[in-house]
Structures are given as structure tokens and as C-alpha cells.
Amino acid sequence: MTPARPDRIEILLVEDSEPDVLLTQEAFEGARVPNRVHVVRDGVEALHFLRREGEHRDAPRPDVILMDINMPRKNGLEVLGEIKADPDLAPIPVVMLTTSQSDEDVRGSYTRHASGYVVKPVGFENFLQAIRAFEDFWMTFVRFPPRV
């Protein structure tokens, strides 16, 4: 018997751009699958959230992480490397959601075991369409590792 899906998908959005945060939250508000989007603004805060440190001591374990690459303090590739090097965090799928179209960033993301790489589309409708496509796949068909 297959275990039931969680009642709600926990999403960690690691993003320093306020307009992109708002667009992403709006896109997920209309999702068919119940979800909760948690937002952190840089890589250092993302690691505190994931490790449940400081103000994030009661943070839920995310089912999936959406992460930008270009952020202050610690960039997304550095954070991705730390996540995948940590046995407790490594099973969490990480999808890079970024404006970077650099082959180096794409290669670096997959080398560090990203689950996907999505270039942020330009324009509100295109961005919403991309988030809805993410929802259709990740929140409908994918089975997440159990939370700990």
C-alpha cells in the first residue's frame, strides 16, 4: 500500500527579489494542491531554516525547495552544495528557479544534484504559467521523501 500524500505540501522559496516572491506566492495561492510557501531571503537564512536554527527552530521540513542562484551572503549554488552534503537534508528535492541562463550555472546546479533547473520567464503571465507547470508536475505526480 502506498503511503498517503501529505495534507499540504511544504515549499521553501529561497528568493531575494520581492517581486518574484510575490509572483510565486500568488501563483501557489491558486494551486489545486494545498500548500504552504515559506520564504527566506538569502542562502544563510535558508540553511538556518533547514537546520531549524534560531528563529526557525519550529520550521517544518520542506517537501521541495525552490531556490534562486544570485543572492546575497551565500548564493544558491553554495547552499545547494551544503544541502546535498548533509545526509539529513540531501533527500529534499531542490529546483533552481533563476534568471541565469549561464551554462556554467546549469552545469553547476546539476553537478551539485539539483532536481531541476528552471529559468524564470519574463512577464507576469509567463511566470504564472511556469509556476503552474511546476505545480502540475511536482505537486501532482511526484512522491516526496518522508519528512523527518
C-alpha positions in Angstrom: 0.0 0.0 0.0 1.4 3.4 -1.0 1.6 6.0 1.8 -0.8 8.9 1.6 0.4 12.2 0.3 0.8 14.9 3.0 -2.3 17.0 3.6 -0.3 20.0 2.5 2.9 20.4 0.5 5.5 22.5 2.3 7.5 24.6 -0.1 10.6 26.6 0.8 11.2 29.5 -1.5 14.8 30.9 -1.3 14.5 34.3 -3.1 15.7 37.8 -2.5 13.6 39.5 -5.2 10.4 40.8 -3.6 8.5 40.9 -7.0 9.5 37.3 -7.6 8.4 36.3 -4.1 5.0 37.9 -4.6 4.5 36.3 -8.0 5.4 32.9 -6.7 3.1 33.2 -3.7 0.3 34.4 -5.9 0.8 31.5 -8.3 0.7 29.0 -5.5 -2.4 30.5 -3.9 -4.4 29.2 -6.7 -2.9 25.8 -6.7 -5.1 22.7 -6.8 -2.9 21.0 -4.2 -2.9 22.6 -0.7 0.4 24.1 0.1 2.3 26.5 2.3 5.1 28.6 0.9 7.8 29.6 3.4 10.1 32.5 2.2 13.7 33.1 3.2 15.7 35.9 1.6 19.2 34.5 1.2 21.3 31.4 1.4 22.4 31.9 5.0 18.8 32.2 6.2 17.8 29.1 4.0 20.3 27.0 5.9 19.1 28.3 9.3 15.5 27.4 8.2 16.5 23.9 7.0 18.6 23.2 10.1 15.9 24.7 12.4 18.2 27.2 14.0 17.4 30.5 15.8 14.1 32.0 14.8 13.4 29.0 12.6 13.6 26.3 15.3 10.0 25.4 14.7 10.2 25.4 10.9 8.6 22.5 9.1 10.7 20.3 6.9 10.0 21.4 3.3 8.9 18.8 0.8 10.6 20.8 -2.0 12.9 23.8 -2.2 12.7 26.5 -5.0 16.0 28.4 -5.0 17.4 31.4 -6.8 21.1 31.4 -7.6 22.1 35.0 -7.4 21.5 36.0 -3.7 23.4 38.0 -1.1 25.6 36.4 1.6 25.6 32.9 0.2 24.5 32.1 -3.4 22.2 29.3 -4.4 24.9 27.0 -5.7 26.8 27.2 -2.4 23.6 26.5 -0.5 22.7 23.6 -2.8 26.1 22.1 -2.2 25.7 22.3 1.5 22.2 20.8 1.4 23.3 17.8 -0.7 26.4 17.3 1.5 24.1 17.0 4.6 22.6 13.5 5.0 19.6 14.9 6.8 18.8 17.4 4.1 20.1 15.7 0.9 16.8 13.9 0.1 14.9 17.1 -0.2 14.4 18.0 -3.9 15.8 21.3 -4.9 14.7 23.1 -8.0 16.8 26.1 -9.1 14.5 28.9 -10.2 16.6 31.7 -11.5 17.1 34.3 -14.2 20.6 32.8 -15.1 20.8 31.1 -18.4 24.5 30.5 -17.9 25.7 27.0 -19.0 28.1 27.2 -16.0 25.2 27.7 -13.6 23.2 24.9 -15.2 26.1 22.5 -15.0 27.0 23.6 -11.5 23.4 23.0 -10.3 23.2 19.5 -11.7 26.7 18.7 -10.6 25.5 19.6 -7.1 22.5 17.3 -7.6 19.7 19.8 -8.2 16.4 18.1 -9.1 15.7 20.7 -11.9 16.7 24.0 -13.3 14.1 26.5 -14.4 14.9 29.9 -16.0 12.4 32.4 -14.7 10.2 33.5 -17.6 9.8 37.2 -18.3 6.4 38.7 -17.8 3.6 38.0 -15.2 1.6 35.5 -17.3 4.6 33.6 -18.4 5.9 33.4 -14.8 2.5 32.2 -13.6 2.4 29.6 -16.3 5.8 28.3 -15.3 4.8 28.0 -11.6 1.6 26.2 -12.6 3.6 23.8 -14.7 5.8 23.2 -11.7 2.7 22.6 -9.6 1.3 20.2 -12.2 4.4 18.0 -12.1 5.8 18.4 -8.6 2.7 18.6 -6.6 0.6 16.2 -8.5 2.8 13.4 -9.8 6.0 13.4 -7.6 6.2 11.4 -4.4 8.3 13.3 -1.9 10.6 11.6 0.7 9.1 11.2 4.1 9.5 14.2 6.4 11.8 13.9 9.5 
